[in-house]
Amino acid sequence: MSDLTGLQHATIDAIVANAGRATLPFRRAHRDERYATAFWFNELVETTPEGERVRQYLVTAGEPTRVEIAEFTLRPELCAPAMSAETLVWTGFADGWTHLGDLGVAVLPTSGLHAHGDRKGWQWTTDEITDGMAATDDDIAALGAEPVPAYLLGHDVGAGNGAREQAVVVGAVARARRGGIVWAGHVPQGCVGAPVFIGVGLGGDSFRLVCVGAVLPDGGSRHPIATFDRIRTALSRLASDAPSAVEAAGQSPPKPGPKKRWWQRHG
């Protein structure tokens, strides 16, 4: 990364500092396939004098979620009190996700994850992609055919041992001929679904960190990106169509009940 500019180095530092704990790697359980990265997103619902009200989701590419049983790899820094790394095996995995139309993205309300932490006696200490960080309509409209330096924050698959270490992958984003935004560069195995960031210069040494959206699978070197302007629109429509279901995505986790657990601890 010695060839990167000062702004690029600063953007990478900002990504790690502000979103380093926002990602979760997963795969199809017991098989070396469907590797992907999900990330936490707080959708802003309203701002009141008492504070902000959000709906919280995991966001990822839709295709890897279409499995019956999946494994999440948890890092010690994502929970308090800290634990050794563990794997959560989730049955009925596909049923928990809502696919956002034809965007290629799926979202999962995080209430079940919070409930798991409650049952085990710990709390999540994640970062989230916030509404202020997620790209606006204007941010996406400003992207043209000229490539803009961009950074993917995902979990690749370690050669030989399958370890899911987090990595910042350097590439670029640009507007394709058909109008969509694409990632130009390599997407390592396991990084599909990961968030993509850019640094928008504000003059001088100042810049704003922007999450463009989630990178989607593709057979070539230009992966489509589901951009946050379209994700926001789809989530708003989802809330309007099924408000009671969407409210389950709130930050207040339900009390543990007699239902069958969706997770098992391994390791």
N, C-alpha and C positions, 0 to 999 in steps of 0.2 A: 504493500500500500504506500510505498515511498513516493510514487508518482502522483498521489492525490494532492489537491490544493488545500490551502488552509481552511476554506469553507467546507470542503468535503470531510476533512478530519474533524472539524467542529460538529458537523452534522452527525457523524458516526458516534462521537462522544455523547451528543444530546440524545440519540436513539437509545443507547445503552443506559444512560442515566434516567430517562423518562419512561422507557418502555421495555427495559431489560427483563422485567418480571411479568410481562403481559402475555407471554407465549407458552403453550403447552403442546408437547409432541405426542402423537398417538399413531397407532397402527392397528391393523386387524390382528386380533389376539391369536397367539400360537402359530402365526404364519408370517413369513417375511414378505409382506405385501401391504398395500394400501397405507403406506407411510405418509403422514401429513403433519402439518402444524396448524393449531388453532390459536386464537388470541381473544383476550377479554376486551369487550367494548361496552362503554356506558353511554346509552342513548339518553340524551337530555330530554325530559318530558316537560318540566316547567321550572322556573326560578321564582322563589318566594322570599319574603323577608327572613324566613326560618332557614333557608338554604335551597339547594337544588334537589329535585326529585328525578331519579333516573331509572331506566329499565336496563338490566345488565344481561349481556349475552356472551356466549362463546361464538366466534365467527370463524368459518373456514370454507374451503372449497367443498361443494356439495357431494361430488362423486365418492371421495374416501369415506364418507359417513354411512354409505349404504352397505353396512355389514351388521350382522347380528351381535357379535361380540368384539369389543375393542379394548385396547390397553392404552391408558394414559401413563406417561412417565412423569412423576412429580420430583421437583428439585427441592432440596432442603430450605432454600431461601424463600419458598413460596408459602410457608406456613409458620405460625408461632403458637406454642414453642416449636423451635426447629427440630426436625427429625432427620433421620437418614433417608436417602432417596427411596421411594417405593413405587410400585406399579399398581394402578387401579384397573381391575378387569371389570368391564361394564357390559352386562347382558342387556339385550333389548336396545342396543345402541342406536340403531337406525330409527327406532320409533321416537326417540327424544328430539330429533332435529326437524326443523321446519325449513323447507327449501323455498327460497325467495324467487318465485316465478322462473324466468329463464335466465337469471343472472349467473347461474352456476355456483351460487353461494348458499350455505345452510347456516342457520343460527340455532342456538340452544340456550334456553333460559338457565341461569346459573343457580337457581334455588336448590337443586339437588346436590350440587357441589358444596354449597354452604351447609346443607343439612348433614352431609358426610363429615365435614370438619367438626360440626357440633357434636356428632355422635362419638367422634374419636378424641374430643377434648382439645381441639386446636382451631385456629382461625386462619383463613387465607390472608396472605400478605402480598398480594399481587399488585402490579401496576395495571392500569387499564388505558386503552386508547379512548380518550375522552372526546366529547363532542367538539371541544375547542381545537383538538389536534386533528380530527378527521376532516378530510378535504371538503370544502364547500363547492357549490355550483361554480363560483367564480374561479376557484383553484383549478378545477378540472377544465373549464373553458379556456384558461390561460395556457394549457399544454397544447403544443402544436406538433408539426412533423419533425422539428429539430429535436434530437434526443437531449434529455435533461438528466444529469447524474442522479441516480436513485439507489436505494439500499433496501435489501430484503432481509428481514430479521426472522430466521427460521431455525429448525433443528434438522441437520443433515443426519445421515446414517453412517456411523463409523465403519470403515472397511474392516471386515473380519469379526469385530465384536458387536456391531449393531448399536453402539452407544449413540445417544441422541443429544450431542453437545450443541449448544446454541452458537450460531454463526451469523455475522453480518456479511452479506454477499453484495458486492459492488456491481452495479449494472447501469441501466438507463431506462427511462420511460419516454414514450413518444406517442403521438396520435397516428393510428394506422389509416390507410387509405379509405377504409370503410367507416372511419369515425371513432372507433373504440380506442381505448388506451391500452398499450401493450408494454410488457417488460422485454427489453432487448438485452439478452445475456443468458448466462447459464442459470438454471434452477436446479440445485442439487437434489438428489433423492431425499424425500422427507420434508422438503420445504414448500410443497404445494399447499395453498391455503394461508401462507404466511402474510403478514402485513408488509407493505411496500411504502417507503418514506422518501420524501424529498426535502431539501432545505430551500425555502423561498427567501431570497435576499431582501433585506429591508434598508439597504444603504450602509456603507461603511463595513464594519465587522458584524453587524446585526443580521439575524435571519430568523425565520419562523419555521419550526418543525411541522411538517404536514404529512399525515398518513393518507396516501392516495387511495388505498383499498387493499384487496386480497388477491394474490396471484393465483391463477387457475391452471389446471393441467393443459398441456398441449404437446404435440409430437415434435415441434420444431424449436427454433431458438427465440421465437417471439411469442411469449405466453400472454394471453389476454389477462387483463386486470379488471376485477369487479370493483368499480370505483364507488366511493362513499356517497357521491350525490345520488346514485341509483339505489344504493343500499338504504339510505335514509328514506327515500320515497317508498321503497318496498316495505320497510318496517312501519312507516306511518299507515300504509294500507293494511298491513297485518293487524295493527292495533285497532283500526276502524272496523275490520271485518270480524275480529274475535277478541274483543277487549278483555273478557274474563280470562282467556288463556294467556294473553300477553302479560297480564298483571302478575302471573306467576313468575315473571322474570325479575321482579323487584328485588331489592337487596335484603329484605327481611326474610330469612329462610324459615320454612315451615317447621313446626315441632315434629320430632321423630315419631312415627306412628307404626302400626303393625304391618305396613306393606312390606313386600319382599324387597330386600336390599338390592340395589342395582350395581353394587360394587363388591369386589373381593380384594383383599390385600394379598399381594405376592411379594416376597423378598423382604 
